């Protein structure tokens, strides 16, 4: 899904990809990384979101991603990470 013109990734896009281990969403026009986007992807180990326009990250966006070992988010415009509330 890299090198496209996506402006967002909805949680419904990945709901059936429960065995997904890596994802490359780099070089798009994503502006916000919302809670639950990869909530059902518990096996995700590598996530590439470089070269987007991400400005906001929900504090619980990575919740449930217990196996995530590599997160690439360089070349974005992050200005806000919301406070985590349990």
DSSP file (Angstrom, degrees, kcal/mol; ACC not computed):
  #  RESIDUE AA STRUCTURE BP1 BP2  ACC     N-H-->O    O-->H-N    N-H-->O    O-->H-N    TCO  KAPPA ALPHA  PHI   PSI    X-CA   Y-CA   Z-CA
    1    1 A X              0   0    0      0, 0.0     3,-0.3     0, 0.0     5,-0.2   0.000 360.0 360.0 360.0   8.7    0.0    0.0    0.0
    2    2 A X        +     0   0    0      1,-0.2    25,-0.2    22,-0.2    26,-0.1  -0.391 360.0  29.8 -76.5 158.6    3.1    2.2   -0.3
    3    3 A X  S    S+     0   0    0     23,-1.8    -1,-0.2     1,-0.2    25,-0.2   0.919  94.3 111.4  58.3  50.4    3.4    4.9   -2.9
    4    4 A X  S    S-     0   0    0     23,-0.8    -1,-0.2    -3,-0.3    -2,-0.0  -0.499  78.2-104.2-127.7-160.5   -0.3    5.7   -3.2
    5    5 A X        +     0   0    0     -2,-0.2    23,-0.1    23,-0.1    -3,-0.1  -0.034  56.4 151.8-123.5  29.2   -2.5    8.6   -2.3
    6    6 A X        -     0   0    0     -5,-0.2    23,-2.6     1,-0.2     3,-0.1  -0.370  25.4-171.9 -61.0 138.0   -4.2    7.3    0.8
    7    7 A X  S    S+     0   0    0      1,-0.3    24,-1.3    21,-0.1    25,-0.4   0.564  70.6   5.7-105.3 -15.0   -5.2   10.0    3.2
    8    8 A X        -     0   0    0     22,-0.2     2,-0.5    23,-0.1    -1,-0.3  -0.982  59.1-137.0-159.4 157.5   -6.2    7.7    6.0
    9    9 A X        -     0   0    0     23,-0.4    25,-0.3    -2,-0.3     2,-0.2  -0.975  25.5-152.4-118.3 114.1   -6.3    4.0    6.9
   10   10 A X    >   -     0   0    0     -2,-0.5     3,-1.8     1,-0.1     4,-0.5  -0.575  23.4-120.0 -83.3 147.6   -9.5    3.0    8.5
   11   11 A X  G >> S+     0   0    0      1,-0.3     3,-1.1    -2,-0.2     4,-0.5   0.816 112.0  65.3 -55.6 -30.5   -9.6    0.1   11.0
   12   12 A X  G 34 S+     0   0    0      1,-0.2     3,-0.3     2,-0.2     4,-0.3   0.726  88.1  69.3 -66.8 -20.2  -12.0   -1.7    8.7
   13   13 A X  G <4 S+     0   0    0     -3,-1.8    -1,-0.2     1,-0.2    -2,-0.2   0.834 112.8  26.6 -64.5 -31.4   -9.3   -1.9    6.0
   14   14 A X  T X4 S+     0   0    0     -3,-1.1     3,-1.5    -4,-0.5    -1,-0.2   0.295  85.2 110.2-117.2   7.3   -7.3   -4.5    8.1
   15   15 A X  T 3< S+     0   0    0     -4,-0.5    -1,-0.1    -3,-0.3     3,-0.1   0.802  85.4  42.1 -60.2 -32.6   -9.9   -6.2   10.2
   16   16 A X  T 3  S+     0   0    0     -4,-0.3     2,-0.8     1,-0.2    -1,-0.3   0.436  93.6  83.9 -95.2   0.4   -9.6   -9.5    8.4
   17   17 A X    X   +     0   0    0     -3,-1.5     3,-1.6     1,-0.2    -1,-0.2  -0.425  48.9 149.7 -98.2  58.5   -5.8   -9.5    8.1
   18   18 A X  T 3   +     0   0    0     -2,-0.8    25,-0.5     1,-0.3    -1,-0.2   0.646  68.7  51.5 -70.8 -16.1   -5.3  -10.9   11.6
   19   19 A X  T 3  S+     0   0    0     -3,-0.2    -1,-0.3    23,-0.1     2,-0.1   0.241  75.5 137.7-103.1  11.6   -2.0  -12.7   10.6
   20   20 A X    <   +     0   0    0     -3,-1.6    23,-0.2    -6,-0.2     3,-0.1  -0.393  25.5 177.1 -60.0 125.8   -0.4   -9.6    9.1
   21   21 A X        +     0   0    0      1,-0.3    24,-3.4    23,-0.2    25,-1.7   0.688  64.1  17.9-107.7 -24.8    3.2   -9.4   10.3
   22   22 A X  E     -a   46   0A   0     23,-0.2     2,-0.4    22,-0.2    -1,-0.3  -0.995  60.4-168.7-145.4 152.2    4.5   -6.3    8.4
   23   23 A X  E     -a   47   0A   0     23,-2.0    25,-2.9    -2,-0.3     2,-0.6  -0.994   8.1-161.3-143.4 132.7    2.9   -3.4    6.8
   24   24 A X  E     +a   48   0A   0     -2,-0.4    25,-0.2    23,-0.2   -22,-0.2  -0.910  25.4 153.7-116.9 103.3    4.3   -0.7    4.5
   25   25 A X        +     0   0    0     23,-3.1     3,-0.3    -2,-0.6     5,-0.2  -0.034  32.6 135.6-113.3  28.1    2.1    2.3    4.3
   26   26 A X        +     0   0    0      1,-0.2   -23,-1.8    22,-0.1   -22,-0.3  -0.268  52.0  32.8 -76.8 163.7    4.9    4.8    3.5
   27   27 A X  S    S+     0   0    0     23,-2.0   -23,-0.8   -25,-0.2    25,-0.2   0.925  90.5 112.7  57.1  52.3    4.8    7.5    0.8
   28   28 A X  S    S-     0   0    0     23,-0.5    -1,-0.2    22,-0.3   -23,-0.1  -0.517  79.3-102.1-126.3-161.8    1.1    8.3    1.1
   29   29 A X        +     0   0    0    -23,-2.6     2,-0.2    -2,-0.2    23,-0.1  -0.117  57.6 154.3-119.7  34.2   -0.8   11.4    2.3
   30   30 A X        +     0   0    0     -5,-0.2    23,-2.3     1,-0.1   -22,-0.2  -0.439  15.7 175.9 -65.5 131.7   -1.8   10.0    5.7
   31   31 A X        +     0   0    0    -24,-1.3    24,-3.4     1,-0.3    25,-1.3   0.616  61.9  32.5-111.0 -19.0   -2.4   12.9    8.2
   32   32 A X  E     -c   56   0B   0    -25,-0.4     2,-0.7    22,-0.2   -23,-0.4  -1.000  57.8-150.6-145.4 139.1   -3.6   11.1   11.3
   33   33 A X  E     -c   57   0B   0     23,-2.5    25,-2.1    -2,-0.4    28,-0.1  -0.911  31.4-159.5-111.6 104.9   -3.0    7.7   12.9
   34   34 A X    >   -     0   0    0     -2,-0.7     3,-1.5   -25,-0.3     2,-0.1  -0.422  23.4 -91.6 -91.4 157.6   -6.1    6.8   14.8
   35   35 A X  T 3  S+     0   0    0      1,-0.2    26,-0.2    -2,-0.1   -24,-0.2  -0.363 108.9  21.7 -59.7 136.5   -6.8    4.4   17.6
   36   36 A X  T >  S+     0   0    0     24,-0.5     3,-1.1    25,-0.2     4,-0.3   0.423  78.2 126.6  87.2  -1.4   -7.8    0.9   16.5
   37   37 A X  T <  S+     0   0    0     -3,-1.5   -23,-0.3     1,-0.3     3,-0.2   0.918  94.3  14.3 -56.7 -44.6   -6.3    1.1   13.0
   38   38 A X  T >  S+     0   0    0     23,-0.5     3,-1.9     1,-0.1    -1,-0.3  -0.025  89.8 127.6-117.4  29.2   -4.3   -2.1   13.6
   39   39 A X  T <  S+     0   0    0     -3,-1.1    -1,-0.1     1,-0.3    -2,-0.1   0.798  76.4  44.5 -59.3 -32.7   -6.2   -3.3   16.7
   40   40 A X  T 3  S+     0   0    0     -4,-0.3     2,-0.6     1,-0.2    -1,-0.3   0.272  91.6  88.3 -96.9  12.1   -6.9   -6.7   15.3
   41   41 A X    X   +     0   0    0     -3,-1.9     3,-1.8     1,-0.2    -1,-0.2  -0.515  44.5 157.4-108.7  63.3   -3.4   -7.2   14.0
   42   42 A X  T 3  S+     0   0    0     -2,-0.6    25,-0.5     1,-0.3    -1,-0.2   0.593  70.3  56.8 -65.6 -12.5   -1.8   -8.7   17.0
   43   43 A X  T 3  S+     0   0    0    -25,-0.5    -1,-0.3   -23,-0.2     2,-0.2   0.430  73.7 127.6 -97.8  -0.5    1.0  -10.4   15.0
   44   44 A X    <   +     0   0    0     -3,-1.8    23,-0.2    -6,-0.2   -23,-0.2  -0.397  23.4 164.4 -62.8 123.0    2.2   -7.1   13.4
   45   45 A X        +     0   0    0    -24,-3.4    24,-2.5     1,-0.3    25,-2.1   0.700  61.5  38.2-110.6 -31.0    6.0   -6.8   14.0
   46   46 A X  E     -ab  22  70A   0    -25,-1.7   -23,-2.0    23,-0.2     2,-0.4  -0.990  59.8-177.7-131.6 129.4    7.1   -4.2   11.5
   47   47 A X  E     -ab  23  71A   0     23,-2.2    25,-2.8    -2,-0.4     2,-0.6  -0.968   5.8-167.3-132.1 116.1    5.1   -1.0   10.6
   48   48 A X  E     +ab  24  72A   0    -25,-2.9   -23,-3.1    -2,-0.4    25,-0.2  -0.910  24.4 151.0-104.5 116.5    6.4    1.5    8.0
   49   49 A X        +     0   0    0     23,-3.1     3,-0.4    -2,-0.6     5,-0.2  -0.063  29.2 141.1-130.5  31.2    4.6    4.8    8.0
   50   50 A X        +     0   0    0      1,-0.2   -23,-2.0    22,-0.1   -22,-0.3  -0.261  55.7  26.8 -72.8 160.9    7.4    7.0    6.7
   51   51 A X  S    S+     0   0    0     23,-1.9   -23,-0.5   -25,-0.2    -1,-0.2   0.894  91.6 116.9  54.1  49.5    7.0    9.9    4.2
   52   52 A X  S    S-     0   0    0     23,-0.6    -1,-0.2    -3,-0.4   -23,-0.1  -0.418  75.9-108.5-119.1-160.2    3.4   10.7    5.1
   53   53 A X        +     0   0    0    -23,-2.3     2,-0.2    -2,-0.2    23,-0.1  -0.125  52.0 162.1-125.9  34.8    1.8   13.8    6.5
   54   54 A X        +     0   0    0     -5,-0.2    23,-1.4     1,-0.2   -22,-0.2  -0.395   6.9 159.0 -64.7 124.2    1.0   12.4    9.9
   55   55 A X        +     0   0    0    -24,-3.4    24,-2.6     1,-0.3    25,-2.2   0.676  60.0  44.3-112.5 -34.4    0.4   15.3   12.4
   56   56 A X  E     -cd  32  80B   0    -25,-1.3   -23,-2.5    22,-0.2     2,-0.4  -0.931  55.7-173.5-122.7 139.3   -1.6   13.5   15.1
   57   57 A X  E     -cd  33  81B   0     23,-2.1    25,-2.0    -2,-0.4     2,-0.3  -0.993  24.8-131.3-129.2 124.6   -1.2   10.2   16.8
   58   58 A X    >   -     0   0    0    -25,-2.1     3,-2.4    -2,-0.4     4,-0.3  -0.574  22.3-127.5 -70.3 134.1   -3.8    8.9   19.3
   59   59 A X  T 3  S+     0   0    0      1,-0.3     3,-0.4    -2,-0.3    25,-0.2   0.764 109.6  44.9 -57.4 -27.9   -2.0    7.7   22.4
   60   60 A X  T >  S+     0   0    0      1,-0.2     3,-1.5    23,-0.1   -24,-0.5   0.142  78.0 112.6-102.6  20.3   -3.6    4.3   22.3
   61   61 A X  T <  S+     0   0    0     -3,-2.4   -23,-0.5     1,-0.3   -25,-0.2   0.807  82.5  42.7 -61.4 -29.9   -3.0    3.9   18.5
   62   62 A X  T >  S+     0   0    0     -3,-0.4     3,-1.9    -4,-0.3    -1,-0.3   0.286  82.8 135.3-101.6   9.7   -0.6    1.1   19.2
   63   63 A X  T <  S+     0   0    0     -3,-1.5   -27,-0.1     1,-0.3   -25,-0.1  -0.347  72.1  19.7 -60.9 134.4   -2.6   -0.7   21.8
   64   64 A X  T 3  S+     0   0    0      1,-0.1     2,-1.3   -24,-0.1    -1,-0.3   0.361  88.8 115.7  87.2  -4.8   -2.8   -4.4   21.4
   65   65 A X    X   +     0   0    0     -3,-1.9     3,-1.2     1,-0.2    -1,-0.1  -0.508  30.7 155.3 -95.0  66.5    0.3   -4.5   19.2
   66   66 A X  T 3   +     0   0    0     -2,-1.3    -1,-0.2     1,-0.3   -23,-0.1   0.715  68.0  49.3 -69.4 -23.0    2.4   -6.5   21.6
   67   67 A X  T 3  S+     0   0    0    -25,-0.5     2,-0.3    -3,-0.2    -1,-0.3   0.435  76.2 126.1 -97.3  -0.1    4.7   -8.0   19.0
   68   68 A X    <   +     0   0    0     -3,-1.2   -23,-0.2     1,-0.2   -22,-0.2  -0.436  20.7 158.8 -63.8 120.6    5.6   -4.7   17.3
   69   69 A X        +     0   0    0    -24,-2.5     2,-0.4    -2,-0.3   -23,-0.2   0.574  60.8  45.0-117.6 -19.1    9.4   -4.4   17.3
   70   70 A X  E     +b   46   0A   0    -25,-2.1   -23,-2.2     2,-0.0     2,-0.4  -0.984  56.2 174.4-133.7 124.4   10.0   -1.9   14.5
   71   71 A X  E     -b   47   0A   0     -2,-0.4     2,-0.6   -25,-0.2   -23,-0.2  -0.980   8.6-169.3-129.0 118.2    8.1    1.3   13.9
   72   72 A X  E     +b   48   0A   0    -25,-2.8   -23,-3.1    -2,-0.4   -22,-0.1  -0.934  25.1 146.4-112.3 116.7    9.3    3.7   11.2
   73   73 A X        +     0   0    0     -2,-0.6     3,-0.2   -25,-0.2   -21,-0.1   0.107  23.4 139.5-135.4  21.8    7.7    7.1   11.2
   74   74 A X        +     0   0    0      1,-0.2   -23,-1.9   -23,-0.1   -22,-0.3  -0.241  58.4  36.0 -68.3 160.4   10.4    9.5    9.9
   75   75 A X  S    S+     0   0    0      1,-0.2   -23,-0.6   -25,-0.2     2,-0.2   0.930  89.2 117.6  58.9  51.7    9.6   12.3    7.5
   76   76 A X  S    S-     0   0    0     -3,-0.2    -1,-0.2   -25,-0.2   -23,-0.1  -0.671  70.3-119.3-125.3-175.9    6.2   13.1    8.9
   77   77 A X        +     0   0    0    -23,-1.4     2,-0.2    -2,-0.2   -24,-0.1  -0.326  39.4 176.5-124.0  49.5    4.9   16.3   10.5
   78   78 A X        +     0   0    0      1,-0.2   -23,-0.2   -22,-0.0   -22,-0.2  -0.377  16.1 151.7 -65.3 121.7    4.0   15.0   14.0
   79   79 A X        +     0   0    0    -24,-2.6     2,-0.4     1,-0.3   -23,-0.2   0.493  60.3  42.1-122.8 -14.6    2.8   17.9   16.2
   80   80 A X  E     +d   56   0B   0    -25,-2.2   -23,-2.1     2,-0.0     2,-0.5  -0.979  44.1 176.8-146.2 129.1    0.4   16.1   18.6
   81   81 A X  E     -d   57   0B   0     -2,-0.4   -23,-0.2   -25,-0.2     3,-0.1  -0.979  36.2-129.8-123.7 115.4    0.4   12.8   20.5
   82   82 A X        -     0   0    0    -25,-2.0     2,-0.2    -2,-0.5    -2,-0.0  -0.210  28.3 -96.4 -66.6 156.4   -2.8   12.7   22.7
   83   83 A X        -     0   0    0      1,-0.1     2,-0.3   -25,-0.1   -24,-0.2  -0.517  40.2-114.7 -74.0 135.6   -2.5   11.8   26.4
   84   84 A X        -     0   0    0     -2,-0.2     2,-0.4   -25,-0.2    -1,-0.1  -0.536  32.2-174.2 -73.9 132.2   -3.1    8.1   27.2
   85   85 A X              0   0    0     -2,-0.3   -25,-0.0     1,-0.1    -1,-0.0  -0.990 360.0 360.0-128.1 121.7   -6.2    7.4   29.3
   86   86 A X              0   0    0     -2,-0.4    -1,-0.1     0, 0.0    -2,-0.0   0.480 360.0 360.0 -82.6 360.0   -6.8    3.9   30.5
